[in-house]
């Protein structure tokens, strides 16, 4: 039986390398202008080329995003971007707009094209249409049920199916949302979403009729638009059997810690190293989330929402990342506070995470012993372990601790 691809987000070149380290088979990334991630995105075309070469050396893949809905004034730059992607030898281009599909086929007829979930492909006839236009893979709409997915696969078996299995869900249909443009003049469909679905609101009557209401932002209001996060880690076998060949994790703007931990968990689930649902659930709560839902997988009616809060409080904190290994010690780039006496976990790419208590720390730059370290200063510290950790941890492992 085949093993589906694990596809992780790469918001930066560093996160791309981290995703591969923790088990991703492929990553998706793109330059800001045309990839629906205009913010918190450091990729340029040189980085896309470097990332693609890095992936190929590992026998892995990079899919480049060009999935905005462009206007006429965007088309020249769209063509230039597609040309650059092809020159970088990316493994596929993710596209939403039929015009960009046409441009991509003109630039390089042999470049594989993947249809973005933004295009809302929900039935087999639409899948056939896109296949006839040269699309080899459909990233299916998040509104698809398991039954719908199986039906599409059976009727159009020649089309590859990719499915989001983890991450944030948009309140609007497959991400097509106008709220951000309305409230903050930042278009979600141009990659500039300000996430108004995460704001708090009050519903206030504006007239005598209860049907006339006004929604106003308020940090203490109800979160009427806030979807729970998608989590299908316990349903991967069902998705595979329904014909899905690629499992996709959302989160190009999320932290390195998120990329490491979520990629590792889904790698374990795909490989069958960890079968117990309660173990997955315990680990998943160590990452910030809005509560978890199976989305529309078992129902086409609705997705669950978190009406109480913008996100659940997480009891675990990302502390830093391992940048060097030594005999009986590790060097760590600090992202958040760390104190002598703290009990931490080192999240490593394979196997059980390493638990230890911090007995001493040294500032690498000054050589002084220190009692505490804080993020935001590019500080690197050395932590004594007392044994050779090199057999277990690797550079790129991350450190976390429970919040006090």
FISEBA-52934 format. One record per residue (C-alpha): residue in one letter; y, x, z. Coordinates in steps of 0.05 Angstrom, whole numbers, plus 32768, in hexadecimal, padded with zeros to 4 digits. Each point is the difference from the previous one (the first is absolute). Layout:
N
> A, Y, X, Z
...
***
This chain:
404
> X, 8000, 8000, 8000
> X, 8044, 801B, 7FEC
> X, 8034, 8014, 8034
> X, 8046, 7FE2, 7FF4
> X, 803D, 802C, 7FFA
> X, 802D, 8007, 803D
> X, 8049, 7FFE, 7FE9
> X, 8036, 8016, 8032
> X, 804C, 7FFF, 7FFE
> X, 8027, 803F, 7FF2
> X, 8049, 7FF8, 8013
> X, 800B, 804C, 7FFF
> X, 7FDC, 803D, 7FE6
> X, 7FEC, 8010, 8048
> X, 7FE3, 7FBB, 800A
> X, 7FDA, 8007, 7FBF
> X, 7FDE, 803E, 801A
> X, 7FF3, 7FDF, 8043
> X, 7FE0, 7FC4, 7FDE
> X, 7FCF, 802C, 7FDA
> X, 7FF1, 8028, 803F
> X, 7FEC, 7FC1, 8025
> X, 7FD3, 7FE5, 7FC9
> X, 8027, 7FDE, 7FC9
> X, 7FE1, 8003, 7FBA
> X, 8043, 7FF1, 7FE0
> X, 8048, 7FF4, 8011
> X, 8039, 7FD9, 7FE2
> X, 8047, 801B, 7FFC
> X, 803E, 7FFB, 7FD5
> X, 8048, 8016, 7FF6
> X, 8032, 7FD3, 8024
> X, 8022, 7FDD, 7FC6
> X, 7FC4, 7FDC, 7FE4
> X, 7FCB, 7FFD, 8036
> X, 8016, 7FC7, 802E
> X, 800C, 8034, 8036
> X, 8048, 8016, 7FF7
> X, 8009, 8012, 804A
> X, 7FDA, 8034, 8028
> X, 7FE5, 801F, 7FC1
> X, 800A, 804A, 7FF2
> X, 7FD7, 8003, 7FC0
> X, 801F, 801B, 7FC1
> X, 7FDB, 8011, 7FC0
> X, 7FF2, 8048, 8016
> X, 7FDF, 7FE5, 803F
> X, 7FD7, 7FCE, 7FD7
> X, 7FE8, 8039, 7FD4
> X, 7FF0, 802C, 803D
> X, 7FDC, 7FC6, 8022
> X, 7FD7, 7FF1, 7FC2
> X, 7FEB, 8049, 7FF9
> X, 7FEE, 8001, 804B
> X, 7FD7, 7FC1, 7FF8
> X, 7FDB, 8019, 7FC3
> X, 7FED, 8042, 8023
> X, 7FDD, 7FD5, 8034
> X, 7FDF, 7FD5, 7FCC
> X, 802C, 7FC5, 8015
> X, 8035, 7FD5, 7FDE
> X, 8049, 7FEC, 8001
> X, 8019, 7FBE, 7FE5
> X, 804A, 7FFE, 7FF0
> X, 8029, 7FC1, 800B
> X, 8031, 7FE1, 7FCF
> X, 7FFB, 7FB9, 8018
> X, 8047, 7FE6, 8005
> X, 801A, 7FC7, 7FD5
> X, 8034, 8025, 7FD5
> X, 803F, 7FE8, 7FDD
> X, 8016, 8019, 7FBB
> X, 802B, 8036, 801E
> X, 7FC2, 801C, 8023
> X, 7FD4, 8007, 7FC2
> X, 8017, 8044, 7FE8
> X, 7FF2, 801F, 8044
> X, 7FBF, 7FD9, 8006
> X, 7FE8, 8021, 7FBF
> X, 8015, 8045, 801A
> X, 7FDA, 7FF3, 8041
> X, 7FC1, 7FEC, 7FDB
> X, 8006, 803E, 7FD5
> X, 8006, 802B, 803F
> X, 7FC3, 7FDF, 8020
> X, 7FD8, 800D, 7FC1
> X, 8017, 8049, 7FFF
> X, 7FE9, 8006, 8049
> X, 7FBB, 7FE7, 7FEA
> X, 7FFD, 7FC9, 8035
> X, 7FBF, 7FD9, 8000
> X, 801F, 7FBC, 7FF4
> X, 8043, 7FDC, 8001
> X, 8009, 7FC1, 802A
> X, 802B, 7FCD, 7FDB
> X, 8018, 7FB8, 800B
> X, 802C, 7FF1, 7FC3
> X, 7FE4, 7FF3, 7FBA
> X, 803A, 8027, 7FE2
> X, 7FED, 803E, 8027
> X, 7FB7, 7FF6, 7FEA
> X, 8019, 8001, 7FB8
> X, 8029, 803F, 800C
> X, 7FC7, 8024, 8023
> X, 7FD1, 7FF1, 7FC6
> X, 8034, 801C, 7FCF
> X, 8009, 803F, 8029
> X, 7FB6, 800D, 800B
> X, 7FCC, 7FCE, 7FE6
> X, 7FC9, 8024, 8028
> X, 8022, 7FFC, 8044
> X, 7FDA, 7FD0, 802E
> X, 802B, 7FC6, 8018
> X, 7FF7, 7FD9, 8041
> X, 8020, 7FBC, 8009
> X, 8028, 7FFC, 8041
> X, 7FF3, 7FC9, 8032
> X, 8049, 7FEC, 7FF1
> X, 7FE7, 7FE0, 7FC0
> X, 7FD9, 7FCC, 8027
> X, 7FBE, 8002, 7FDA
> X, 7FD7, 7FC8, 8020
> X, 7FD0, 7FE9, 7FC9
> X, 7FD0, 801B, 7FCC
> X, 8028, 7FE9, 7FC4
> X, 803C, 8028, 8018
> X, 7FD3, 803B, 800C
> X, 7FE5, 7FFA, 7FB8
> X, 8047, 7FFD, 7FE5
> X, 8015, 8040, 8023
> X, 7FC0, 8023, 7FEC
> X, 8010, 7FEF, 7FB7
> X, 8044, 8021, 800B
> X, 7FDF, 8041, 8014
> X, 7FFD, 7FF8, 804C
> X, 7FBF, 801D, 801C
> X, 8009, 7FEC, 8049
> X, 801C, 7FC3, 8024
> X, 801D, 8007, 8046
> X, 7FF0, 7FB9, 8012
> X, 8032, 7FD1, 8020
> X, 7FFB, 7FFF, 804B
> X, 7FF9, 7FB5, 7FFD
> X, 7FBA, 8006, 7FE2
> X, 7FC5, 7FE7, 8028
> X, 7FBD, 8023, 8000
> X, 7FE5, 7FC8, 7FD4
> X, 8039, 8009, 7FCF
> X, 7FF4, 804C, 7FFD
> X, 7FB6, 7FF7, 7FF1
> X, 800F, 7FCD, 7FCA
> X, 8032, 802F, 7FDE
> X, 7FCF, 803A, 8002
> X, 7FC7, 7FD6, 7FE3
> X, 802B, 7FE5, 7FC7
> X, 8025, 8041, 7FF0
> X, 7FCF, 8038, 8016
> X, 8021, 8033, 7FD2
> X, 803F, 8000, 802B
> X, 8002, 802A, 803F
> X, 8017, 7FDB, 803F
> X, 802A, 8020, 8036
> X, 800F, 7FDB, 8041
> X, 8030, 800C, 803A
> X, 7FD7, 8005, 8040
> X, 8033, 8015, 8034
> X, 804A, 7FFD, 800F
> X, 803E, 7FD5, 8000
> X, 8000, 7FBC, 7FDE
> X, 803D, 7FE3, 7FDE
> X, 8014, 7FB8, 800E
> X, 8010, 7FF5, 7FB7
> X, 7FCC, 7FF9, 7FCA
> X, 7FE1, 8045, 7FF4
> X, 8041, 8021, 8015
> X, 8031, 7FDB, 7FD2
> X, 8036, 7FF2, 8034
> X, 804A, 7FEE, 7FF8
> X, 8013, 8000, 804A
> X, 8013, 804A, 8003
> X, 8030, 7FF8, 7FC5
> X, 801D, 7FC0, 801E
> X, 800D, 801C, 8046
> X, 800F, 804A, 7FF4
> X, 800B, 8007, 7FB5
> X, 7FC3, 802E, 7FFB
> X, 7FCC, 7FE8, 7FCE
> X, 7FB7, 8003, 8016
> X, 7FEC, 8000, 7FB7
> X, 8029, 803E, 7FF4
> X, 7FDF, 8025, 803A
> X, 8038, 7FF6, 8033
> X, 7FE3, 7FCB, 802F
> X, 8024, 7FFB, 8043
> X, 7FC5, 7FD7, 801C
> X, 8025, 7FC1, 8016
> X, 7FBB, 7FE0, 800B
> X, 7FFC, 802C, 803E
> X, 8041, 7FE8, 801E
> X, 8006, 7FCD, 8037
> X, 801E, 7FBC, 7FEE
> X, 801A, 7FC1, 8021
> X, 7FFB, 7FBE, 7FDB
> X, 8040, 7FD9, 800C
> X, 8012, 7FB9, 7FE9
> X, 803C, 7FFD, 7FD1
> X, 8006, 7FB4, 7FFC
> X, 7FE6, 7FBF, 801C
> X, 7FBF, 8005, 7FD9
> X, 7FC9, 802C, 801E
> X, 7FEE, 8015, 7FB9
> X, 8041, 8026, 7FF8
> X, 7FF7, 8043, 8023
> X, 8022, 8043, 8000
> X, 7FDA, 8040, 800C
> X, 8026, 8037, 8024
> X, 7FEA, 8045, 8014
> X, 7FF8, 800A, 804B
> X, 7FDA, 8038, 8023
> X, 7FE5, 7FCD, 8032
> X, 7FF0, 7FCA, 7FCD
> X, 7FBD, 7FEB, 7FE5
> X, 7FDD, 802A, 7FCB
> X, 7FF1, 7FC7, 7FD2
> X, 7FF3, 802C, 7FC3
> X, 7FD9, 8039, 8020
> X, 7FBA, 8007, 7FE5
> X, 7FCA, 8024, 8027
> X, 7FE5, 8040, 7FE1
> X, 7FC5, 7FFF, 7FD1
> X, 7FC0, 801F, 801B
> X, 7FBF, 7FFA, 7FD9
> X, 7FDA, 803B, 801E
> X, 7FC6, 7FD4, 8016
> X, 7FFA, 7FDF, 7FBB
> X, 7FFB, 803B, 7FD1
> X, 7FB8, 7FF3, 7FEF
> X, 8011, 7FB9, 7FEA
> X, 8039, 801A, 7FD5
> X, 7FD4, 8034, 7FE0
> X, 7FCB, 7FCC, 7FF1
> X, 8035, 7FD4, 7FE1
> X, 8011, 8038, 7FCF
> X, 8039, 8026, 8020
> X, 7FFD, 804A, 7FEE
> X, 803E, 8019, 8024
> X, 8018, 7FF1, 8048
> X, 804B, 8009, 8007
> X, 8027, 800E, 8040
> X, 804A, 7FEA, 8001
> X, 8035, 802D, 8020
> X, 8026, 8032, 7FD6
> X, 803B, 7FFD, 8031
> X, 7FD5, 8005, 803E
> X, 7FF5, 803E, 802B
> X, 7FD1, 803B, 7FF8
> X, 7FDC, 7FE6, 803E
> X, 7FF2, 7FBE, 7FDE
> X, 7FE6, 8022, 7FC1
> X, 7FD0, 802D, 8027
> X, 7FE3, 7FCB, 802E
> X, 7FFA, 7FC5, 7FD1
> X, 7FE4, 802B, 7FC8
> X, 7FCD, 801E, 802F
> X, 7FE9, 7FBB, 8019
> X, 7FF6, 7FE4, 7FBB
> X, 7FDD, 8040, 7FEA
> X, 7FCF, 7FF6, 803A
> X, 7FF7, 7FB7, 7FEF
> X, 7FF1, 800F, 7FB6
> X, 7FD0, 8038, 8012
> X, 7FDC, 7FD6, 8033
> X, 800D, 8032, 8039
> X, 801A, 7FCB, 802E
> X, 7FE2, 7FBA, 7FFE
> X, 801B, 7FDF, 8040
> X, 8039, 7FD0, 7FF5
> X, 8019, 8009, 8047
> X, 8008, 804B, 7FF6
> X, 802B, 7FF4, 7FC3
> X, 8029, 7FCD, 8026
> X, 800B, 8030, 803A
> X, 8018, 8037, 7FD1
> X, 802C, 7FD3, 7FD7
> X, 8027, 7FEC, 803E
> X, 8017, 8048, 8006
> X, 802F, 7FF5, 7FC5
> X, 803D, 7FD4, 7FFF
> X, 7FEE, 7FBC, 7FE2
> X, 8016, 7FB8, 7FFD
> X, 7FBC, 7FE6, 8012
> X, 7FC8, 8000, 7FCC
> X, 7FE9, 7FCB, 7FCE
> X, 7FCC, 7FFC, 7FC9
> X, 8037, 7FE2, 7FD5
> X, 7FE8, 7FD1, 7FCA
> X, 7FBB, 801E, 7FFA
> X, 7FDD, 7FC3, 801C
> X, 8035, 7FCC, 7FF4
> X, 8031, 7FF4, 7FC7
> X, 802B, 7FD4, 802C
> X, 8029, 8030, 802B
> X, 8006, 8044, 8021
> X, 8009, 8006, 804C
> X, 8045, 800F, 801C
> X, 801A, 8020, 803F
> X, 8035, 7FD0, 8019
> X, 800B, 8021, 8043
> X, 8019, 8045, 7FED
> X, 8010, 8030, 7FC8
> X, 7FC4, 802C, 8014
> X, 7FD1, 800B, 8039
> X, 800F, 8036, 8033
> X, 7FD2, 803B, 7FF5
> X, 7FE8, 8027, 803D
> X, 7FF6, 8040, 7FD8
> X, 8034, 8031, 7FE7
> X, 7FFE, 8034, 7FC8
> X, 8011, 8042, 8022
> X, 7FF9, 8036, 7FCA
> X, 7FD7, 8021, 7FCA
> X, 7FD6, 803F, 8002
> X, 801F, 8036, 7FD4
> X, 7FD8, 803D, 8014
> X, 7FBE, 8011, 8022
> X, 7FF3, 803C, 802D
> X, 7FCB, 8019, 8030
> X, 8002, 7FCF, 8039
> X, 8043, 7FE2, 7FEB
> X, 8022, 7FD5, 7FCD
> X, 8048, 7FFE, 7FE6
> X, 801E, 7FBB, 7FFC
> X, 803F, 7FE6, 7FDF
> X, 801D, 7FCE, 8032
> X, 8015, 7FBB, 7FE9
> X, 8006, 7FDD, 8044
> X, 8002, 8015, 8049
> X, 7FC7, 8027, 8020
> X, 7FFB, 8016, 8049
> X, 7FD3, 802D, 8029
> X, 7FCA, 7FD4, 801C
> X, 7FFE, 7FD0, 7FC5
> X, 7FBC, 7FEA, 7FE9
> X, 7FFC, 7FFF, 7FB4
> X, 7FD1, 7FF4, 7FC6
> X, 7FFD, 802C, 7FC2
> X, 7FF0, 7FD4, 7FC5
> X, 7FD5, 802B, 7FD2
> X, 7FE8, 7FF0, 7FB9
> X, 7FB6, 7FFA, 8011
> X, 7FD8, 7FED, 803D
> X, 8018, 7FEB, 8045
> X, 8047, 8010, 8014
> X, 800C, 8037, 8033
> X, 801A, 7FEE, 8045
> X, 8024, 8032, 802B
> X, 8033, 8008, 8038
> X, 803E, 802A, 7FF4
> X, 8000, 8039, 8034
> X, 8032, 802E, 7FE0
> X, 8030, 8004, 7FC5
> X, 8028, 8039, 7FE1
> X, 803C, 7FFC, 7FD2
> X, 7FEC, 8028, 7FC2
> X, 8048, 8015, 7FF0
> X, 8014, 8019, 8045
> X, 7FBC, 8011, 801B
> X, 8011, 7FDD, 8041
> X, 7FD1, 7FD4, 8027
> X, 801B, 7FB9, 8002
> X, 7FF3, 7FC1, 8028
> X, 8013, 7FCE, 7FCA
> X, 800E, 7FFB, 7FB5
> X, 8026, 7FCC, 7FD8
> X, 8002, 7FEB, 7FB7
> X, 803A, 8002, 7FD0
> X, 800A, 804B, 8008
> X, 7FCC, 801B, 7FD0
> X, 7FE2, 8021, 803E
> X, 7FBC, 8021, 7FFC
> X, 7FD9, 800D, 803F
> X, 7FBE, 8022, 8011
> X, 7FCE, 7FDB, 802B
> X, 7FC6, 8026, 8021
> X, 7FBE, 7FDD, 7FF9
> X, 7FD2, 8031, 8023
> X, 7FCD, 8001, 7FC8
> X, 7FFE, 800A, 7FB5
> X, 8015, 7FBD, 7FE4
> X, 7FFC, 8019, 7FB8
> X, 7FBA, 7FE4, 7FF8
> X, 801A, 7FB9, 800C
> X, 804A, 7FFA, 7FF0
> X, 8023, 8015, 7FC0
> X, 8048, 800B, 7FEC
> X, 801C, 7FBA, 7FF3
> X, 7FDD, 7FDF, 803B
> X, 8030, 7FD6, 802A
> X, 8009, 7FF7, 804B
> X, 800C, 7FBF, 8023
> X, 8006, 7FE9, 8049
> X, 8004, 7FC0, 8027
> X, 8045, 7FE7, 8010
> X, 8013, 8002, 8049
***
